[in-house]
Amino acid sequence: MSQPKVIIIGGGVSGLAVAEALLQKGVRATLFERGTCAREASWAGGGFLDLRSASRVDGTFFEFCKRSYDLFPSWCERLHQESGIDPEYIRSGSLDLVLNPEEEQAIRQMERSMGTYGVSGEWVTSARALELEPGLNPHIKSAFYVEGTSQIRPPRLGRALVEALRKGGIEFRENEPVEEFVLKGDRVQGVRTANGVTESDEVVLSAGPWSGALAGQLGLTLSTKPIRGQVVLFQISPGQVRRVLFNGLARNFLYLVPRRDGRVFAGSTLEDAGFEKTITPEGLVKLGSSPVRMAPGLSPDRIETSWAGLRTGSVDGWPYLGPVPNRPGLWLATGHYTHGLLQSAITGHLMAQVLTGEKPEMDMEAFSPGREPHAQAGI
């Protein structure tokens, strides 16, 4: 069986993951990116990998996240070997910090959800938490420790993917936005850019929050609106914070992701602000001043820089994966919302299977672009 000629629109981590998984099957896709690959949300995110929030959603959503989570160690090792760039996969563990009774109640509810799917954690006293993380606020009441929380460094994962693909002979068409699809009847069989037409057997739309506008050209309604996330980066001594830290409720929720070099990522806001990526005074105050309540060493004077990225929302927080109904030749891999990095490995894996005619290893119907919205939001 001959291999398909595939175009991928979008050079974020999802599009890159699809291209890399196809390359493993001998398919060299052509990848179009409106800017520079892996420089939008794929670069801006915190990069922690765990199943805490996924356990609150439907079992299919959890299975999807769990399969991806399980792929990361070997995926990152392979990318490191093939690219020479270490994505810095670390099984760091995490602590949900309790400062008041309301936070404890919320964490215990999460613990029950996790237990439904066999994800374990343990409660530790304030004293034990301070043994694990001496830099914590000494006034915490207790903490919930999850050993399985891992992390990658998103800019390095993106660079590793790009380099592995370049070495594998993938054609990158960066700074070349797709203007429209090329059709033959109802079938999508290529794309048009300012440089002309490129034909293909299959086109994968993985353009993040820009996916909806392209899909709209075909009369498709695709809810992939941008959701801004503002973040702040601190610089402290390496090892001063070693585990991912969580604290807060709802809009006051905060997470800290430590890096090997002493930088600590503090995120993030969730804002419907269109395609605006500026940092706001309110966001900077929240993210710059709140971490000190978790770890006193993260005072505002330790801020190194700040930025904002655009997550890709969907109608229900579940990604769109698979063939578009009534549009042969067009596939979607977008709409991953807050789980984009976590879900990237399985997205590439499954999409490569179906694009090459294999049976996917898990049922993808729940993620179909033609589905009805799920009752439980995947956030």
N, C-alpha and C positions, 0 to 999 in steps of 0.2 A: 504494500500500500504506500503510495507516494505521500510525502509530508505536505501539509497545507502551507500556503503562503499567508503569513499572519502580519497584520498591522496592529500595533498597540498605540492608542492615543492617550498620552499621559505618562510622565516619567517620575511619578511619585513612587513610594515604596510598594504600593499595590501593583502598578503597572510594571515596575522593575521585577517584582517577585514573579509575575506571570511570565515575563520574558526569560527570567533565569530558569524557571521550571520547564519551560518549553525547550530551552537550550539543552537541558539535561536529557531531553528526548530527541535531540538532533534537529530541532526546528529553530532556525535563526530568524527571529521576528525583526521587523523594521519598527523602530520606536520614534514617534513624533512627540515633541514636548514644546509647549508654547514659550518656555523660558529655559532655565537650566535644570537638569534632572536632580531630583531629591533635594530641592531647595524650598519647598513650601511646607506643608504640615509635616512631611516626612523628616524634615530637618529640625523643625521647631519643637517637636514633642518631647515629653519627659522620658519615655522609653521603658517605664516599668512594666513588667509582665506578670500578671497574676490573675486569679479567677474569682476574686472576692465579689466584684460587682456582677460578673457574668452569672454567678450562682443565684442571683435574684430574678433571673429571667427564665424563659421557657427552656426545657431540657434540650431541645435541638440547638438553641443558641449557645447553651453551655457546652454541648458536645463539640460544636464548631470551634469555640474558643479553646477548649481543652486540647483538641487535636493540634491546633496551631501552636499552643504553648509547648506541647511535647516535641514538636519539630525543631524548636529553636536551638537547642544545644548542638545537634548535628549540623543544622543548616549554617549556623554561625561558624562552626569549625571548618566546614567545607569552603565557605566564602573566604575565610581567613587564608586557607591554603591556596585557593585559586587566585586571590587578588593580592595577597601580601598585606592586606589591611585588616586589623583586628576590630570587629564590631564591639568588642568589650562586653561579651556576654558574661554576667556574674550572677550566681545564685546567692543573693545578698540577704534574703529574708526581709521581713517588714514588721513594724510595730504600729498598731493603732493606739494612739495615746488617749487616755481618759483624764479629763480635767473637771468634769461635772457629771451628775447622774444622767442627764439627757443623752450625753455622748455614750455612756456605758449601755444604756438601753438600746440605742441604735446599733451598736457593735454586737450586742447579744442577739439581736434580730438577724443581723448579717451572719453571725456564727451558725444560727439554725439553718439558714439557707445554704450555707456552705456544707453543712453536715448532710443535707439531702443528697449531695453529689459526691460525698466521700472526701471533701477537702477539709483538712484538719488545721487547727490552730490551738494555741493554749494561752490561758490567762496567766499573766505574771504579775507579781507584786511590784510596787514602785521601786523597792530596793533591787529586785532582780532586773527590772528594766534598766536601772541605772548601771548595773553591772554589765549588761549587754551594750548599752550606749551611755558612757559616762558623761557625755555632753548634753544629756536631756535636761529639761526643766525639772528641778528636784521636787517641785510641787505637784507633779502628776500623781493621780490617785492609783492608777494601775495601767496595764497595757495588754493588748491582745497580739500575741506573737505568731506570725505565719512564716514558717521556715522556707516554704516553697516559693515565695516571691522572688522573682529574678529581674534582671534589667539588661538592656543593651544601650549603647550610646547612639542615638538616631543618626547624627551626621556621619558617623563612622560606618554604620550599617549601609546607609545610602551610598557612600563612597566605595565600599566593598562590593556592593551590587553592580555599580556602574563599571568598576574596573574589571570585575569578573566577566561581565558581558562584553566589554571591549575586547578583552583577550580571547573571548569565545567567538568573535567575529560578528557581533550584533551591529546593525547599522543604526546609529543615533542621528536623529534629525532635530537637534536642539534649536531653540529660537526660531521655530518654524510652526506656528499655530495652524491647525487644521481649520480650513474655512468652511468646507462642506463635504458631504459624503458623495461618492460616485455611485449611481444606481443603474441597474439594468432590470427594468421592471420594478418589482418590489425588493429585489435583492441588492444588498449593499456589497459592492465589490471593489471598494477602494476609497481613497480620499483625495481631495484637492487642496493644495496650499498655494501660496503666492509663487511657488516654484514649479507648479504644474500638477499633474495627476500621477498618483502611485496606485497601481492596482493590486488586489489581493484576493485570496479566497475567503478570508475571515477578518473582521475588524473588531477589536476589543476596545470599548470606550471605558477608559479608566482615568478620566481627567478631573477627578475630585469635584469641587463645587462648580467647575466650568462644564461638567458633563451635561447638566440640564439644558443649557442653551444649545449645545450641539444636537442633543436628542430632539429638542423642539423643532429643529429644521425638518424633521421627518414626521411632525405631527404627534410626537410622543410627549406625554407629560411625565417628567421625571423630577421628583422632589429631592434635589441635591443642593440645598442652599448652604452658603458658607456660615459657619459658626466660629466666631473669633475666640481665640484663647490667648490671653496675655500671660507672660512668664517673666520671672526675674532670676538672674544667675548670681549666686554668691561665690566668693573666693575665700576659703579658710584653709587651715592646715590639712594635708591629706590624712585621712583616718579619723578626723575629729567627729564626723558622722559616717557611719559605715552601713547602716540599713535604711531602706526606704521607710519614711515616716508619714503617717496619715493622722489628721485631726480635723474635727469640726463637723458641722451639720449643714446640709443643703448648700445655700449660696456661700456659706462661710467655710466650706470644705477646702482643705489645703493638703497638698502632698509635697514631700521633699525627696529628691532623688540624688544621692551622693555619687560623685565620680571619683575615679582613682586618683586624679590629680588635685583633689581638694575642692573642686568646684561643686556647688550644690544647686540643683535645679529646683525652683519653687514655682508651683503652678496650681491651678490655672483658672482663669475665668471661663465662663460659657456665655457668649454674648451674640445675639442676633444683630449684627452691625453691618450687614452687607459684605462687600469686599474690602472694607476699611481695615487696614492692619496696623494702625497707629496705636501707641501706648497711651492710655488715658491717665490723668492724674489720680482718678479713683482706683484704677487698677494697680498703679504703682504704689499707692499708699497701702492697699490691702496686701499685696504680695511682698512689698518691701518691709512692712512693719509687723505682719502677723507671724512669720516664722520664729521670731524671738520667743514667743510663748511656748514653742516646742523645743527649741534648742537655743539657749541664751547667746551662744557664740555667733548666731546668725542675725546680728544687729544690722540696721540699715547702712552703717558705714562700711559694711563688708560687701555691699552690692558691687558687682563688676559691670554688669550690663543688663539690658532687658529687651524683649522683642515680643511680637505677636504673630500667630499663625492662624490659618483658616482650616478648621475641620470640615468634613463633608457630612452634613446632616442628610437624613432620609426621612421619609414620611413616618417611620416607626423606629428609627435607630438601628434597623437591621440592614446589612449591605444588600445591594442588588448584584446577583451573580448568575451568569448563564445566558442563554440565547434570548433575544428579544422576540416576543410573539409577533408573528406576521411580518417580520423583517429578517428574512434569512440572510445570513452573513454578518449580522450584527450581534455582538455580545456585550454584556456589561460586567464590570468589576469595579464598583464604586459605592459610595454611600456608607462607609464603615464608621462614621461618626467618631466617638471617643475611643474606639477599639481598633483603629486603623493599623497601628504597629503590631499589636497583639495578633490580629487576624491576618496579617500579611502573608505569613508562611503557608497557611492552609489555603488562602485565596489563590496563590500561585500554583500550589499543588493540585487543587481540584480543577482549576481552569485549564491547566495544561492537559489533564486527563481528558476532559470533555472536548477540547479543541482538537485533540489527536484521535478522537473516536473511541477512547476507552470508557469503560463504565466507571463513574466516580466512586471513590471509596466510601462516601456517605451521600445520602439523599440530599439533593440541592433544591428540592421543590420549595422549601420554606424561604429560600432566598431568591426565588424566581422574579425577574423584572415585572412579570404579569400578575403577581400575587395581590391578594387583598391585604391591607395593613394589619399587622399583628396587634393583638390586644395588649400584650406586654411589651413595653418599649425596651429596646436593647441599648440602654444607656448606663 
